[in-house]
Amino acid sequence: MEPNDKELLERTYRLARENNKMIHSMRRQAFWGFVFKIILYAIFIGLPIWLYFQYLAPTLGSLLEVYSQIPGVGGDFDFSSYFNREE
């Protein structure tokens, strides 16, 4: 093996190792980016649902209960008499 060939082989080996490190780094960044994106989407979708069930649903439930207890509001309204009127 000539000295020039050995130098070329070592240079090729060094470049291949450097390339391998860059590829591994890119794959690692892509993986963690994917994990971060999944967590972010889970927060964006899950947080409003959790807030609704934690705070808004009980408040609306008690509000509707109070609203149904007020006399003359809601209750028994006969829609058939309203729609079947003869004019």
C-alpha positions as CSV (number, residue, x, y, z in Angstrom):
1,M,0.0,0.0,0.0
2,E,1.4,3.3,-1.0
3,P,1.6,6.2,1.5
4,N,-0.8,8.2,-0.6
5,D,-3.3,5.4,-0.5
6,K,-3.0,5.0,3.3
7,E,-3.5,8.8,3.8
8,L,-6.6,8.7,1.5
9,L,-7.9,5.7,3.4
10,E,-7.4,7.4,6.8
11,R,-9.1,10.6,5.5
12,T,-12.0,8.5,4.2
13,Y,-12.3,6.8,7.5
14,R,-12.3,10.1,9.4
15,L,-14.9,11.5,7.1
16,A,-17.1,8.4,7.5
17,R,-16.9,8.6,11.3
18,E,-17.7,12.4,11.2
19,N,-20.6,11.7,8.9
20,N,-21.9,8.9,11.2
21,K,-21.8,11.3,14.2
22,M,-23.8,13.9,12.3
23,I,-26.4,11.3,11.2
24,H,-26.8,10.0,14.7
25,S,-27.2,13.6,16.0
26,M,-29.8,14.3,13.4
27,R,-31.8,11.2,14.2
28,R,-31.6,12.0,17.9
29,Q,-32.9,15.5,17.3
30,A,-35.7,14.2,15.1
31,F,-36.7,11.7,17.8
32,W,-36.8,14.3,20.6
33,G,-38.6,16.8,18.3
34,F,-41.2,14.1,17.7
35,V,-41.6,13.4,21.4
36,F,-41.8,17.1,22.2
37,K,-44.5,17.6,19.5
38,I,-46.6,14.7,20.8
39,I,-46.4,16.2,24.3
40,L,-47.3,19.6,23.0
41,Y,-50.3,18.3,21.1
42,A,-51.5,16.3,24.1
43,I,-51.4,19.5,26.2
44,F,-53.2,21.5,23.6
45,I,-56.0,18.9,23.3
46,G,-56.0,17.6,26.8
47,L,-55.8,20.9,28.8
48,P,-59.1,22.4,27.5
49,I,-60.9,19.1,28.1
50,W,-59.5,18.8,31.7
51,L,-60.4,22.4,32.4
52,Y,-63.9,21.9,31.2
53,F,-64.5,18.8,33.4
54,Q,-62.6,20.3,36.4
55,Y,-64.1,23.8,36.5
56,L,-66.8,24.5,33.9
57,A,-68.9,21.4,34.1
58,P,-69.6,21.7,37.9
59,T,-70.4,25.4,37.6
60,L,-72.7,24.9,34.7
61,G,-74.4,21.9,36.5
62,S,-75.1,24.0,39.6
63,L,-76.3,27.0,37.4
64,L,-78.7,24.8,35.5
65,E,-80.0,23.3,38.8
66,V,-80.6,26.8,40.2
67,Y,-82.2,27.8,36.8
68,S,-84.6,24.9,36.9
69,Q,-85.7,25.8,40.5
70,I,-86.9,29.2,39.4
71,P,-90.7,29.1,39.1
72,G,-92.1,30.0,35.7
73,V,-88.8,29.5,33.8
74,G,-88.4,26.6,31.5
75,G,-90.4,23.8,33.0
76,D,-93.5,22.5,31.4
77,F,-94.2,24.6,28.3
78,D,-96.6,23.0,25.8
79,F,-95.2,23.6,22.3
80,S,-98.1,21.7,20.6
81,S,-100.6,24.4,21.6
82,Y,-98.3,27.1,20.2
83,F,-97.8,25.3,16.8
84,N,-101.3,24.0,16.3
85,R,-103.2,27.3,16.6
86,E,-105.8,28.1,14.0
87,E,-105.6,31.6,12.7
